[in-house]
């Protein structure tokens, strides 16, 4: 069976999207395909069919392959909790915490487990499409690497290097990568792809040939700027740095960008609604007074993010919003913040203790060491939905008597007596067009009714079609299959 790895000249060059698009293109050609990322760092995660969790990008890539996500697809996931600390997830389960000081040594023993996951996928598929992390040119991180060349050489998987022309300097980025990496690492790279090209690609022909000449690597094509990518789930926090907004609808839905925000892709389905303008609120800016709904998304460090929310003065903005008759929705960590208090007796997020919540829901939360991971189905706001839970904590109190949802016949979440303040542990709930319709009705707006899952699936097909037109997929298949006979 075959395998191919896409590595990048840097972060955010589009590797995740290209892997997803290539997976869908291969699946459309009739191949059995699986995605794989040895190590990911992201607080956007998804629940897997085997009851674990993996990076959201790998879940999207599994969807592109038309298979269920599995923990083998992302065996090592790092979820940042603070500037120097990350929760370590191995094979979908929490294994502890890694700090900056012990990261390099701690990851070395993980290569064996990474290879085990890869070989299981490799045995079950025609082709495994692997995504690197960051860049192999980060040679200061090469010792003990399991994400890029450390994996590629151990697994004997050929590499194609992706460069982002939109950010500029792509010739130097690709040629420079070869100049700085170890010659044995460079030997793993069999070619390159140019990504995010705007305009007439013939204008880059000389530059393309110069890269081939100077690197001695084959060019596999130039990928244009892919407009359909805007319909795919947000992969990681890079998008938050852009403070993007959806189309200018009359109903403003605002959410503050907290330091450890997680699973903010929960809000992506709202971008399908013509009536909604989704506003990211960066640090240093007030929450818009004209917002109809404020959403507090998930958090990897709820107590720390609650403190950050207060430091920004957003608690005052939220209180004023509520006094004006506005609505508030808290999801997962955001739900915990809405209550009377959050207790952390075991020191899961730091020093043991209890902090005061925003006091908008009559509930209390106790953080627990066991992480709840499960896919769910039921109703929310009276509408059918599917989603998943991914949290460490239990929330109880009188407000749970007016639940946000019903899951398998049991109440879930909470709401205020007037229904304007809502909290839930459910992720993915807004993907249901009917749930969005019920939510927007409360805000005095009509929903467009677009199917989010169908929109994402169509976007994957659109990306795949563009790759079929612009890159040498047959040659990439041949390169991947060389591994099976190596």
C-alpha positions, 0 to 999 in steps of 0.5 A: 500500500502507498503513502505520501507526506505533505510538509510545509515551508512554514505554518499556515501554508495550507497543508491541511486543506491540500491533504483534505482535497487530495484525500477527496480527489483520491477517494473520488477516483475509487481509492481507499484513503486515510489521513494521518498527522503524527503530531498536531497542536490545536485546541480544536478537536473532534471525537472519534469512532473509538471514543478518543479525540483528534485534531479537527483538521484530521476529522475533516480529512477523514470526512474527505476520505468518506470514513469515520475519524479514528484516533490512529489518524492523529496519534499525538495531539497537544492542546495548549493550556498556557504559554508553556504547557500543553495537555498531551493526548496519545491515541485519543486519550489524555496522558498528562501535561507537557511543558516547554522544558520537557517537551523535546525529551518527552516526545522521543518515546512517542515515535514508536506509538506514532508508527504503530498508528500509521502502520495500522492505517497503512494496512487498511488503505490503498493510500495514506496521505500524511500531513506534517506540522510546522516546517522541516526547516525548523532545524532547531527542533529536528532532534527527536522530531516525530512530526516531520522528517523524523517520522518521514525517515522512520516510516520511509514515506516520500515528501512533497514540500508545500510553499505559500506564494500568497505570503511572498518569498516562496522561492526562497522558502522552498530553496532555503529549506533544502539549504538548511535541512540535513542532506538525508532529510532533503533526500526524502523530499521528492518535489514541491507544490505552490499553494494559494496563487492569485491571478495568472499562473503563467506569470510565475513560470520563470519562478517555478522553473527556478525553484526546480533548477535550484532545488533539483526537486520536481514541481507538482503544480500550482494551486490557485487561491481556493474560494471554497475553503471558506466553507470548511471548518476553521482548523486552528487559532491562526484564523483568529488572528485575522479577526474575520467577519461573515457577511453583513447580516442585520443580526450581530452574533459576537464572540470574544477571542479568549487566550485558550479558546477551543472548538470555535469552529462550533460557530462556523455554521452561522456563517451560512446564515444571511441574517447573521454577521458573525463578529470576532472580538479581539483583545482590546476591543469591546463587545459590540453593544448592538450584538443580539447574541454573545457566544462564549465558546469552549476553552482549554483553560476555563478558569484562566480564560474567565480571568482574561475575560474580566481583565478585558472588561468583557464581563461588564459588556456581557452584563450590560448586554443582558440588562438590555435584553440580549441573549447569551449562549455558553458552549462547554467552557463558556457554559461553565463561565456562565454559572455561579462558580467553578471549583477545581479541587484537584488542581486540574487547571492549576492551583486548587480552589474555586472562582466566581463565575459570571452568575448568569445561570443558577448552576455550579461547576466542579472540574473533574480529572476524567474527560467526557468524550462521546458522540450524541444525538437528540434535540436542542431548542426543540430541534433535532441535532447531532454533536459531541461532548468533550469536557472535564467537569460536571455542572449542576444547579436549579437552572438545569431544570430548564435544559438546553437540550435532551440527549438520549432522553436525559436533560442536558445544559441549562437556561435562565427562566426567560430563556435568554441565557443558555449553556450547553456542553454540546459541540457541533449543535449549530450544524443543525439547520433546525437548531439555527432556525430555532435560535435565530427565531429567538433573536427575531430573525429567519434562518436560511436553512442551508445544510452545513454538512452538505455545504462542507462536503460540496466544498471538499469536492470543489477543492478536489476538483481544483487539485485535479485541474492544477496539480499532477495527481497521477504523478503523486499517486505513482510517488505514493505507491513507490513506498509500497515497493521500496 
